[in-house]
Amino acid sequence: MTDEKTYPVVRFTVRGKDRDSAELEDAPYTLVYDGACRVCGYIVRFLKGWDRRNLICMVPSQAAGVREKFPWIPEHAYAESVQLIGPGGRTWQGADAFRQILHILPGGGFFAWIFRLPGVPDAAERFYRWFARNRYKLGCGRHCEYRPYDLNLEQR
């Protein structure tokens, strides 16, 4: 006799679809971010408030259906950097994704000019890679135990 227990699972749906995969629709752009990263969550909440026209669907990389919807993005890329997928499947990652977001969101073009300055795109990418490597240290304390053990971010 085993002491197995079963627990009922409740799945939330939106219009008959899994809530997380339902988020993958109805926007020309999709931003896929690390849902386990607390700082990333703060940034996404800020961007959602800025995106009044709902041009960017923002979903955690851990959401159901993400990898199936974007099969050309390698699985390790989700752990390494944010992914922005646009019309036709065009994909930006890391600092390039944030540069593109500035062009998409209202008023963002005002700030996007800085990326045209010499050296800024490279510096932004280096900063982004540093941030990505340290993101679990920046917004989390001991309460934040999740971290992919195979996270391998090359130095740029």
N, C-alpha and C positions, 0 to 999 in steps of 0.2 A: 504494500500500500504506500503510495507516495503522498506527500503533502503539497501537491500542486494546487495553486490557487489561480483562479482566473479573475481578471478585472475588466469591467466593461470599458470600452474605448469610445469616446465621443469625437466624431470628426465634424468640424464645422464646414458647411458648404455655402457657396454663394451661387445662386441660380443653378443649382444642381451640380456644381463643380467644387472640388476641394478648395478651401479658402485660399491657400497659398498659390495653387496653380491658377486660380481665378484672377489673381493679381497680375498674371503675366499677359494680360490682354488690354486692349483699349487705349494704347498710347503709342506714339510713333517711336519712342526710345524706351529702352529698358536698362536700368542700372542694377547690376547684380553686385552685392556687397557682402561682407562677412557678418552674418547675423549674430555671431558669438562675440563680436568686438563691440565693446561698450562705446568707445569713441566713435566708431563707424555709425552706430545707432544715433548718436547726437548729431552727426553730420547729416545723416539721412533725414532726420526730423527737421533740421534747418532747411534742407533742400525742398522737402515737401511743402513747407510753409512758403517758400519762394516760388515754387512751381504752381502758381494759381490757375494756369490753363491746363494742368494735368498732361503735360507733354512727355513726362518721364515716369514710367512705371518703375517703382523701386522695390526690389525683392531680395531677401537674403539668399545667399548661395545654397543654403541648406533647405530651401523650400522645394516641395515636390514639383517635379516637372521642369526644373531649370535646365538640367543637363540634357534632357530630351529635346527641349525647345531650341537649344544652341549647341548642337553636337560638334561643331567645328572648334569650340573652345575646349582645350584640354582640361581635364579635371584639376590638375595642379595649379592652373592659372587662377582659379577662383580663390585659392589659399594665398596666392602671391600678390594679387592686386584686384582692385575694383574693375569691373567690366562694364562698358557702356556699349549697348548694341543699338544701332540705328536702322533706318529704313534700308531694305535690301540686305540686311545682315552685316553691314559695315560695323566693325568693332574697334573700339579704343580701349586702352587699359592704362592704369596708373595715372600719372600727371596729365597725359594726353586726354584721358576721359574727363578730368576736371576742366581742362582747357575747353573741350567741346561743350561741356555743360554750361560754361560761361556764355558761349555763343547761342545756346538754346534758350536759356531762361531770360525773362524780360529784364532789361537793364544790365545783364551780364557782360554785354559787349563793351560797356564802359570800363570794366576791369580786364577784359581779355587782351587789350593792347599791350599789356606788360609782357606777354609771351612773345611779342615781336622784338623785344630788346635782345641784343646779343648776349648769349650765355644763359638767359633766363630759362628756356626750355630744358636745357641740360641740368641746371641747378634745381629746377622744380622736380625733375625725375629723380635726381639723387636724394632730395628731401623726401619725396614720396616713398622711395625704397627704404630709407631709414625709418620712416613712420611705419611702413608695413611690417618691417622686422620687429619693431618695438611696440606695436599697437596693443598687445595684451598687457604691457607694463604701464601704459599711459593712462588708461581709464579704469583700470581694475586693481583691486587689492587682493587680499587673500580670498575674498568671496568669489573671485573669477578664476575658476579652476580649469576651464576648458582651454585647450590649446592643441592644435594638431601637432603631433610629435614629428611628423615627417616634413614639416615646413622647411623648405630649402630655398632661401632667397639669395640669389647671387649678388655680390657687391657690384655696383655700377659706378 
